[in-house]
Amino acid sequence: TLTDLNSMAAELDVYAKFNQKDLHIHPQSENINARLLLLEKKWNTDHTAVPLSLTLSPTPIFAEVDGYYLDRAVDNLVRNAFRHANHRVHVYVQSEPEKLCVYVENDGAPVPMKDRQRIFEPFVRLDESRARDTGGTGLGLAITAQIAKAHGGNIEVDDGDLGGARFVIQLPWTLK
């Protein structure tokens, strides 16, 4: 449909701008707990079939991030988690002296070890049998990786405690 084509064109534009270093982030002090709470309301409204749990730090965590792009990165991960979850998605935050970690995991199938780097490349879709209307453009994880990198961080995937994939966005951070 025209809406799908417009969405794909917008994703391609963002990906290309990050790749060409034409898209700049604008970090400012943001309360990470507050941002995730706002996103949680959206996720639980949009995806009521699979419950989402959110665990925040007991005290507010302020970090220098571009809130719009950090939200977009975490939202990409949560949407993927909903798509692959059987019964549960969990988002949580941990802060260490030199890094801030936002985790997104589900109870679906883990990402095979051989694909854990490849999934952050553009247009990679592990399940090629899925239709485009349920599988997205194949740019979400590539854009999420670019957002993490633009913040001076990275993204990784491993096996989560729920049995499925666990993605972590790691950002540089100073304990205050």
trRosetta pair geometry for C-beta under 8 A, 3 or more apart (Angstrom, degrees):
i j d omega theta_ij theta_ji phi_ij phi_ji
1 4 4.8 99 55 6 75 102
1 5 7.1 -141 97 -3 41 88
2 5 5.6 -54 -147 38 35 112
2 6 6.3 36 154 -19 67 105
3 6 5.8 -54 -147 37 30 111
3 7 6.3 32 153 -20 64 107
4 7 5.6 -54 -148 36 31 113
4 8 6.3 29 155 -17 65 106
4 132 7.4 85 -173 128 138 116
4 133 7.2 -65 -104 -101 141 78
5 8 5.8 -54 -146 38 31 109
5 9 6.2 33 154 -21 65 106
6 9 5.6 -53 -145 36 31 113
6 10 6.4 33 154 -20 64 105
7 10 5.8 -54 -150 34 30 111
7 11 6.5 29 152 -17 64 106
7 137 7.4 -157 122 -48 94 126
8 11 5.6 -53 -148 37 33 112
8 12 6.3 35 153 -20 66 105
8 137 5.0 155 -118 -107 85 129
8 139 8.0 131 -144 5 67 134
9 12 5.7 -53 -147 37 31 112
9 13 6.3 36 152 -24 63 105
10 13 5.6 -52 -149 32 31 114
10 14 6.6 29 154 -16 64 103
11 14 5.9 -54 -150 37 32 108
11 15 6.2 31 153 -18 66 108
11 137 5.1 143 81 54 160 162
11 139 4.5 131 159 75 122 148
11 140 7.7 -51 -143 -65 132 58
11 143 6.9 -101 -159 -46 86 144
12 15 5.7 -56 -145 39 31 112
12 16 6.0 30 157 -19 66 108
12 137 7.8 -123 -50 172 79 148
12 139 6.9 -127 -74 -84 52 160
13 16 5.9 -56 -144 38 27 109
13 17 6.3 25 157 -18 63 108
14 17 5.9 -57 -147 37 29 109
14 18 6.5 28 156 -16 64 105
14 23 6.7 51 -152 -77 61 166
14 143 5.9 34 114 -126 118 128
15 18 6.0 -58 -152 37 29 108
15 19 6.2 28 152 -19 65 111
15 122 6.1 90 -169 -104 148 128
15 139 5.3 -94 -58 -158 140 124
15 142 6.1 32 -127 110 120 118
15 143 5.6 -90 -85 -80 83 92
15 146 7.1 159 -132 -5 61 157
16 19 5.5 -58 -146 39 31 113
16 20 6.1 14 160 -5 68 111
16 22 7.9 -3 122 39 74 123
17 20 6.1 -62 -139 48 28 98
17 22 4.4 -93 -151 75 77 99
17 23 3.6 81 132 -35 113 110
18 21 7.5 24 -178 -80 31 33
18 22 8.0 -80 -46 49 18 68
18 23 5.1 -44 -70 49 57 124
18 143 6.9 144 8 -132 155 68
18 146 4.0 58 156 169 151 145
18 147 7.6 -71 -116 -59 146 55
18 150 6.7 -92 -141 -55 104 128
19 146 7.3 -71 -59 -113 62 140
23 150 7.8 -52 102 -108 92 152
24 150 7.9 173 -147 -163 37 124
25 65 7.9 -57 169 -174 133 53
25 66 3.8 -127 -168 -22 99 145
25 69 5.5 -80 -115 23 109 152
25 147 7.6 107 -79 -147 132 70
25 150 4.9 125 -17 142 126 122
25 151 6.5 -39 73 -74 172 71
26 66 5.2 95 53 -110 53 106
27 64 4.3 54 162 162 125 85
27 65 5.5 -46 -130 -119 90 6
27 66 5.4 -76 -77 -48 52 68
27 151 7.2 116 -82 -125 120 83
28 64 6.7 -82 177 -142 5 68
28 65 7.7 -51 51 64 45 41
28 66 7.6 72 13 -100 73 47
28 67 7.4 -42 56 -17 93 100
29 62 5.1 12 -172 178 97 114
29 63 7.4 158 -141 79 54 18
29 64 6.0 -33 -81 -87 54 64
30 34 7.8 -134 172 62 76 105
30 35 5.9 29 162 -42 119 132
30 62 6.7 160 75 -149 30 66
30 63 6.2 -31 59 64 82 68
30 64 7.7 120 13 -118 82 18
30 65 5.2 -69 33 55 128 95
30 67 4.7 158 -107 -77 150 103
30 70 7.3 177 77 40 158 148
31 34 3.9 48 99 15 116 116
31 35 6.6 162 88 -17 62 83
31 60 5.1 -41 -143 -165 106 117
31 61 7.1 118 -157 69 55 48
31 62 5.7 -35 -90 -91 57 75
32 35 5.7 -54 -147 35 34 111
32 36 6.3 29 157 -15 67 107
32 57 8.0 53 80 15 113 115
32 60 7.8 144 42 -173 70 66
32 61 4.5 -27 38 83 116 105
32 62 7.3 -172 -6 -97 82 21
32 63 5.7 35 -46 15 115 112
32 65 7.6 72 -85 18 93 143
32 70 7.9 -87 -119 148 87 149
32 93 6.0 140 128 -134 128 156
32 100 6.8 -170 -59 -179 164 140
32 102 7.3 -140 -171 -79 127 113
33 36 6.0 -62 -150 39 28 106
33 37 6.4 31 153 -22 65 107
33 56 4.4 78 -129 -163 100 135
33 57 6.3 -107 -71 43 117 82
33 60 5.3 -115 27 -124 129 63
33 61 6.0 117 -26 26 92 83
33 93 7.0 -125 -82 37 70 155
34 37 5.7 -52 -147 33 32 114
34 38 6.7 32 155 -18 63 102
34 60 7.2 12 -25 -132 97 109
35 38 6.0 -56 -157 34 32 110
35 39 6.5 27 150 -14 65 108
35 67 5.9 -150 -108 -146 135 100
35 70 6.8 29 147 99 159 119
35 71 6.1 -124 -179 -79 114 95
36 39 5.5 -55 -146 41 37 111
36 40 6.2 49 151 -33 67 100
36 54 6.1 163 147 -160 113 131
36 56 6.4 169 75 -92 134 106
36 74 7.1 -91 -105 155 86 163
36 91 6.5 -169 -161 129 123 132
36 93 6.8 -140 -25 -39 161 126
36 102 7.6 -171 -84 -135 128 118
37 40 5.5 -44 -147 24 32 118
37 41 7.3 37 154 -21 59 95
37 54 7.3 154 -94 125 55 156
37 56 7.3 -14 -57 -60 94 147
38 41 6.2 -49 -163 24 35 110
38 42 7.2 29 145 -11 62 105
39 42 5.5 -58 -158 38 43 113
39 43 6.1 40 149 -21 74 106
39 71 6.1 -174 -77 -144 124 92
39 74 6.4 26 176 103 174 124
39 75 6.3 -132 -146 -78 125 89
39 78 7.4 152 155 3 122 161
40 43 5.7 -55 -144 38 33 110
40 44 6.1 24 162 -12 68 109
40 52 6.7 -164 -144 108 81 125
40 54 4.9 -60 -99 -32 135 154
40 91 7.5 -148 -89 54 95 137
41 44 6.2 -60 -144 42 25 103
41 45 6.3 24 156 -18 61 111
42 45 5.8 -63 -150 38 27 110
42 46 6.0 15 160 -11 67 115
42 75 7.9 -22 98 -116 136 113
43 46 6.0 -63 -139 43 27 103
43 47 5.8 -31 -180 33 67 111
43 52 5.1 -9 126 20 127 167
43 75 8.0 -156 -73 -126 101 75
43 78 5.6 -68 -110 155 135 143
43 82 7.6 -165 -161 -58 99 132
43 89 7.9 -113 170 89 135 140
44 47 7.1 -70 -114 61 21 73
44 48 6.8 60 178 -92 58 67
44 51 7.9 17 -120 -143 93 57
44 52 5.8 -126 -75 43 80 112
45 48 7.3 -15 -158 -55 18 95
47 50 5.7 -31 156 49 108 88
47 52 6.9 74 84 -31 117 118
47 82 4.6 -75 -143 -136 156 147
47 89 7.9 20 115 17 144 143
50 82 5.4 167 57 -140 136 77
50 85 4.8 105 -158 90 152 133
50 87 6.6 179 -135 -165 86 20
50 88 6.7 -164 -176 -80 92 17
50 89 5.9 72 134 -10 117 102
50 106 8.0 4 170 -139 143 114
51 87 7.5 3 32 162 90 65
51 88 6.0 -19 71 -114 87 69
51 89 7.4 -167 100 34 44 74
52 78 7.2 29 -126 -158 140 115
52 82 7.7 -42 -71 -81 111 99
52 88 7.9 139 -98 -165 34 57
52 89 4.6 -24 -109 76 80 103
52 90 7.3 166 -161 -87 59 30
52 91 6.7 15 -178 0 105 103
53 88 7.1 -3 2 -166 105 103
53 89 7.5 174 24 90 63 53
53 90 4.9 -13 64 -113 96 80
53 91 7.4 -176 91 30 50 64
54 90 7.7 173 -80 -159 31 56
54 91 5.0 -11 -112 68 75 99
54 92 7.1 159 -163 -81 45 56
55 90 7.1 12 0 -175 104 100
55 91 7.4 -178 28 93 65 51
55 92 3.9 -1 63 -111 101 105
55 93 7.3 -157 99 25 69 65
56 92 7.5 -146 -68 -142 28 62
56 93 5.8 17 -135 33 53 117
57 60 7.5 128 80 -119 107 7
57 61 5.2 81 35 -37 143 113
57 93 5.5 -75 -29 95 91 109
57 94 7.4 130 -79 -112 102 31
57 95 6.1 2 -84 3 152 109
61 93 6.4 -146 23 146 151 140
61 95 5.3 180 -121 -53 133 139
61 100 6.5 136 166 -130 137 124
62 176 7.2 -25 60 29 102 144
63 100 5.3 -55 -88 -15 150 166
63 171 6.5 79 175 106 148 137
63 173 5.3 -51 -119 -116 114 112
65 69 7.7 -137 168 69 90 90
65 70 4.6 30 158 -44 134 142
65 151 6.0 2 -125 -127 83 132
65 171 6.7 -14 -88 -163 114 163
66 69 4.4 34 96 28 115 110
66 70 6.3 156 78 -17 58 87
66 150 7.8 -28 19 115 132 120
66 151 7.2 -135 17 -85 90 100
67 70 5.8 -57 -136 40 29 108
67 71 6.0 32 162 -21 65 107
68 71 6.0 -60 -155 35 24 111
68 72 6.5 23 150 -20 62 108
69 72 5.3 -49 -145 34 37 115
69 73 6.4 40 155 -21 66 101
69 147 4.7 -174 166 -139 106 115
69 150 7.1 -48 147 77 158 136
69 151 7.7 -178 103 -51 123 109
70 73 5.7 -52 -149 34 33 112
70 74 6.4 25 157 -11 66 106
70 102 8.0 120 -174 -6 102 159
70 147 7.0 166 -86 162 40 125
70 151 7.3 65 -80 -70 95 150
70 169 7.9 152 -146 130 82 157
71 74 6.1 -61 -146 42 29 104
71 75 5.9 31 156 -22 66 113
72 75 5.6 -56 -143 39 27 114
72 76 6.5 34 155 -24 62 102
72 143 7.4 -69 138 134 116 120
72 144 7.8 -154 120 -94 78 71
72 147 6.5 -176 82 -87 103 158
73 76 5.8 -51 -154 28 29 112
73 77 6.8 24 151 -14 62 105
73 143 7.5 -148 -98 119 71 81
73 144 4.4 116 -144 -136 80 78
73 147 4.2 -143 -69 84 122 147
73 148 6.4 130 -148 -49 153 79
73 155 7.8 -146 -173 -78 121 133
73 169 6.0 89 137 -96 130 153
74 77 5.7 -56 -153 37 36 111
74 78 6.2 33 152 -18 69 107
74 91 7.3 69 -172 -143 113 134
74 102 5.8 -62 -99 143 114 146
74 104 6.8 154 -155 -53 72 131
74 169 6.9 -94 -79 7 77 145
75 78 5.7 -54 -141 38 32 109
75 79 6.2 34 159 -20 66 105
76 79 6.0 -56 -148 36 26 110
76 80 6.5 25 154 -15 62 107
76 140 4.2 171 -156 -175 113 100
76 141 6.8 174 148 -74 126 43
76 143 6.6 177 -80 77 162 104
76 144 4.6 -141 77 -63 143 118
77 80 5.8 -57 -152 38 31 111
77 81 6.2 33 150 -23 66 106
77 104 4.0 129 137 48 121 157
77 144 6.2 112 -50 -133 89 156
77 167 4.9 -139 -142 78 124 145
77 169 7.4 -127 -33 -33 152 110
78 81 5.4 -51 -146 35 34 115
78 82 6.5 38 154 -20 66 100
78 89 6.5 93 -151 165 77 145
78 91 6.4 -20 -93 -70 110 128
78 104 5.6 -118 -74 -141 62 138
79 82 5.8 -48 -149 33 32 112
79 83 6.5 35 151 -22 62 106
79 136 7.9 104 125 -72 125 136
79 140 7.1 -110 73 -150 121 155
80 83 5.5 -56 -150 34 33 115
80 84 6.4 6 160 1 68 112
80 104 8.0 91 64 123 97 135
80 136 8.0 -51 -87 -5 83 153
80 140 6.5 171 -55 111 114 143
80 141 7.1 51 -66 -64 158 98
80 167 7.8 60 78 -16 131 148
81 84 6.3 -72 -145 49 27 93
81 85 5.7 41 158 -45 68 109
81 89 4.4 106 132 -129 122 117
81 104 5.2 -127 -43 159 143 105
81 105 6.8 122 -127 143 129 9
81 106 4.1 166 -165 -45 87 119
81 108 7.8 177 -161 14 55 117
81 164 7.8 120 -143 111 82 140
81 165 7.5 -138 -106 75 79 100
81 167 7.7 -123 -64 16 107 114
82 85 5.8 -45 -133 16 26 117
82 89 5.8 -42 -74 -48 63 150
82 106 7.5 -161 -60 -97 24 140
83 134 7.3 142 -143 167 113 83
83 135 7.8 114 -172 -114 147 46
84 106 5.7 132 88 78 89 151
84 108 3.9 -154 146 66 80 162
84 109 6.7 -96 -178 42 110 76
84 164 6.6 146 124 -167 109 137
84 165 6.8 21 103 22 149 118
85 88 6.1 -147 -167 62 126 30
85 89 5.1 -87 -69 -59 153 87
85 106 3.7 -114 -88 -164 90 126
85 107 5.8 60 -152 44 81 72
85 108 4.9 -119 -102 -34 23 104
85 164 6.8 -107 -107 -14 61 172
86 106 7.7 138 14 158 62 100
86 107 5.0 -78 41 100 98 99
86 108 5.3 151 -26 -88 76 64
86 164 7.7 -177 1 -59 92 130
87 107 5.6 -27 49 64 79 140
88 106 6.6 164 93 -151 57 62
88 107 4.7 57 51 -6 92 123
88 162 6.0 -140 89 -149 116 142
89 104 7.2 -6 -175 -170 100 84
89 105 7.3 168 -154 89 56 41
89 106 4.9 -24 -102 -97 72 89
89 107 8.0 -117 -68 3 41 78
90 103 7.7 -4 112 113 87 102
90 104 7.7 167 87 -150 49 41
90 105 5.4 -13 60 63 92 88
90 106 7.5 169 18 -85 69 39
90 160 7.8 161 55 174 112 141
90 162 6.3 159 12 -43 122 137
91 102 7.3 -5 -170 -178 94 87
91 103 6.8 164 -153 88 45 62
91 104 5.2 -6 -104 -103 82 73
92 102 7.8 175 91 -154 35 49
92 103 5.0 -8 61 57 79 108
93 100 7.2 -12 -167 -176 99 90
93 101 6.9 156 -156 86 51 58
93 102 5.5 -17 -103 -104 80 67
93 103 7.4 -168 -78 18 29 79
94 100 7.8 168 89 -159 48 48
94 101 4.8 -6 60 60 90 107
94 103 7.1 34 3 -13 101 114
95 99 7.7 -169 -151 99 52 44
95 100 5.2 -15 -110 -111 81 75
95 101 7.5 -172 -82 23 34 71
95 173 6.4 -93 -144 110 96 148
95 175 6.8 130 149 -97 113 86
96 99 5.2 12 56 55 106 75
96 100 7.7 -161 29 -77 66 33
96 101 7.3 39 -2 -7 101 106
96 173 7.8 114 60 69 61 111
96 175 7.6 -82 133 -59 31 114
97 174 7.7 -3 173 -149 60 45
97 175 4.6 -58 -129 -11 56 129
98 172 6.8 -39 169 -147 74 71
98 173 6.8 130 168 64 25 62
98 174 7.2 5 -117 -98 50 50
98 175 7.7 -53 -50 -15 39 92
99 153 7.5 119 -145 -121 103 106
99 170 5.2 -3 -178 -170 132 95
99 171 6.5 146 -159 73 75 40
99 172 6.1 -56 -103 -111 71 34
99 173 5.5 98 -145 29 19 95
100 170 7.4 150 75 -156 46 48
100 171 4.7 -21 60 63 96 97
100 172 7.8 14 16 97 85 13
100 173 3.8 80 -24 -29 98 154
101 168 5.2 -13 -164 -168 106 111
101 169 7.0 154 -152 77 52 50
101 170 5.3 -14 -99 -101 82 72
101 171 7.7 -179 -77 21 36 70
102 168 7.0 153 75 -154 44 57
102 169 4.7 -4 54 53 98 102
102 171 7.8 30 -2 -2 97 109
103 160 7.8 133 177 -118 116 112
103 166 6.0 -11 -165 -173 105 100
103 167 7.1 152 -154 82 52 50
103 168 5.0 -19 -98 -99 73 84
104 166 7.3 162 82 -155 41 53
104 167 4.9 -10 60 59 92 100
104 168 7.9 179 21 -78 64 40
105 160 3.3 133 -150 -125 138 159
105 161 6.9 83 116 36 164 72
105 162 5.4 151 132 21 114 116
105 164 6.3 148 179 76 81 92
105 165 6.5 -159 -137 101 69 47
105 166 3.8 -14 -94 -104 114 79
105 167 7.1 178 -75 20 59 60
106 160 7.2 111 39 45 35 152
106 162 6.2 -113 143 90 19 142
106 164 4.3 -41 89 80 71 152
106 165 6.4 16 42 51 89 76
107 162 4.1 -95 -81 155 76 112
107 163 5.2 41 -148 54 68 104
107 164 5.0 162 -155 -14 6 115
108 163 8.0 172 56 100 16 89
108 164 4.2 66 54 -116 53 137
108 165 7.1 -19 71 10 92 88
109 164 6.1 43 56 -127 15 84
109 165 7.5 23 101 -29 49 92
110 159 4.7 -20 -120 -107 145 84
110 160 7.4 -177 -103 17 95 74
110 163 7.3 -115 -47 154 95 48
110 164 5.6 176 -73 -165 56 35
110 165 5.2 131 -140 -70 51 63
111 115 5.7 -120 174 85 94 105
111 116 5.5 118 115 -91 121 74
111 119 6.3 -68 -150 -22 140 154
111 126 7.2 -153 -136 -60 84 162
111 157 5.1 19 37 138 146 139
111 165 4.7 60 -18 -104 91 122
112 115 4.8 69 68 15 90 106
112 116 7.5 -133 94 -39 46 79
112 126 7.6 156 20 -148 103 136
113 116 5.9 -32 -155 -14 35 119
114 118 7.7 5 137 6 63 128
115 118 5.0 -76 -152 52 59 114
115 119 5.5 66 153 -41 93 99
115 124 7.9 167 -163 165 101 131
115 126 5.7 60 -175 -104 161 118
116 119 6.7 -38 -142 14 22 110
116 156 7.8 21 171 -168 112 69
116 157 5.2 -153 -146 71 91 103
116 158 7.5 38 -136 -84 140 49
117 120 6.6 -64 -176 28 43 107
117 121 8.0 47 136 -27 67 99
118 121 5.6 -45 -167 12 52 117
118 124 5.5 175 149 -143 85 159
119 124 5.4 -147 -123 105 38 131
119 126 6.5 -22 -98 -47 107 109
119 141 5.4 -26 144 115 86 165
119 157 6.9 2 59 9 137 153
120 124 7.7 7 37 42 20 136
120 141 5.2 -111 -107 140 52 104
120 142 5.9 121 175 -95 52 53
120 144 7.7 -103 -130 72 90 91
120 145 4.2 81 -164 -53 117 150
120 155 6.6 155 -106 80 133 117
121 124 4.8 78 70 -22 89 126
121 142 6.1 3 160 -92 15 110
122 138 6.6 82 174 126 53 93
122 139 5.6 9 -139 -109 85 74
122 142 4.3 31 -77 -80 63 172
123 137 7.6 -65 -100 148 63 70
123 138 4.0 55 -135 120 34 137
123 139 6.9 11 -59 -65 54 70
123 142 7.8 9 -5 -23 48 146
124 138 5.9 151 43 -165 29 104
124 141 7.5 -60 65 62 102 126
124 142 7.7 125 23 -51 95 107
125 128 5.9 118 95 -88 103 56
125 130 6.9 -122 168 53 128 110
125 135 5.6 51 -147 166 138 131
125 136 7.7 172 -101 68 115 85
125 138 4.8 -82 -46 -96 96 105
127 130 4.8 63 109 -13 107 108
127 135 7.0 -145 78 -113 95 128
130 134 5.4 -110 -177 84 106 103
130 135 3.9 123 112 -62 123 124
131 134 5.3 72 63 20 86 95
131 135 6.4 170 81 1 37 103
132 135 5.9 -74 -122 53 27 97
132 136 7.6 -107 -166 66 59 14
132 137 7.7 42 -159 -93 96 45
135 138 7.5 19 136 -57 102 77
136 139 7.5 -130 150 35 106 67
136 140 5.6 -22 164 -18 154 123
137 140 7.1 127 53 -28 85 79
138 142 7.7 36 141 -4 62 120
139 142 5.2 -69 -156 48 53 113
139 143 5.5 51 150 -24 86 107
140 143 6.0 -60 -148 37 24 106
140 144 6.3 25 155 -19 63 108
141 144 5.3 -49 -143 37 36 116
141 145 6.3 40 155 -21 65 101
141 155 7.8 -162 -167 113 81 151
142 145 5.8 -52 -151 34 30 111
142 146 6.6 31 149 -18 62 105
143 146 5.5 -53 -149 36 36 113
143 147 6.4 39 151 -22 67 102
144 147 5.7 -50 -148 33 32 112
144 148 6.6 33 153 -17 64 103
144 155 6.0 63 129 -66 99 167
144 169 7.3 -107 174 -87 101 117
145 148 5.8 -52 -149 36 33 111
145 149 6.3 32 153 -17 65 108
145 154 7.6 3 -149 -157 78 58
145 155 5.1 -113 -102 35 68 126
146 149 5.6 -56 -146 40 32 112
146 150 6.2 36 154 -24 66 105
147 150 5.7 -51 -145 34 30 113
147 151 6.7 23 155 -12 62 107
148 151 5.9 -66 -157 41 31 107
148 153 4.5 -88 -177 90 82 97
148 154 5.4 86 137 -140 127 10
148 155 4.6 171 -4 -37 164 93
148 169 5.1 -143 -99 -146 117 93
148 170 7.3 60 -163 51 122 54
148 171 7.0 -126 -147 -78 76 80
149 152 7.6 55 -176 -69 34 12
149 153 7.0 -109 -77 68 25 52
149 154 6.7 45 -79 -96 69 58
151 171 5.2 -38 129 -127 130 107
151 172 7.6 -172 140 27 83 82
152 171 7.0 79 74 -156 81 68
152 172 4.8 -39 111 10 121 122
153 169 6.4 65 125 173 141 76
153 170 5.0 -174 -166 96 108 57
153 171 3.9 -67 -63 -99 145 50
153 172 6.1 -152 -74 -11 82 67
154 169 7.9 -174 96 -150 34 51
154 170 5.5 -2 58 56 74 102
155 167 6.4 -2 -174 -174 103 98
155 168 6.9 168 -150 85 57 47
155 169 5.2 -22 -99 -101 88 65
155 170 7.3 177 -86 17 34 74
156 167 7.3 166 86 -152 42 54
156 168 5.4 -9 58 56 87 94
156 170 7.1 20 6 -7 103 115
157 165 5.6 -18 -166 -167 112 106
157 166 6.9 150 -155 78 59 47
157 167 5.1 -25 -97 -97 82 70
157 168 7.7 171 -85 16 36 70
158 165 7.8 139 77 -155 25 61
158 166 5.5 -26 69 63 72 98
158 168 7.8 -3 17 1 98 111
159 163 7.6 -27 -174 -157 96 23
159 164 7.8 -178 -150 112 63 17
159 165 7.3 -72 -112 -111 39 37
159 166 6.5 34 128 13 17 103
160 163 6.9 -31 79 32 82 23
160 164 5.6 -6 43 71 116 60
160 165 6.2 47 -9 120 109 18
160 166 3.0 131 -77 -53 94 107
161 166 7.2 61 4 -69 64 141
162 166 7.7 135 28 -70 91 99
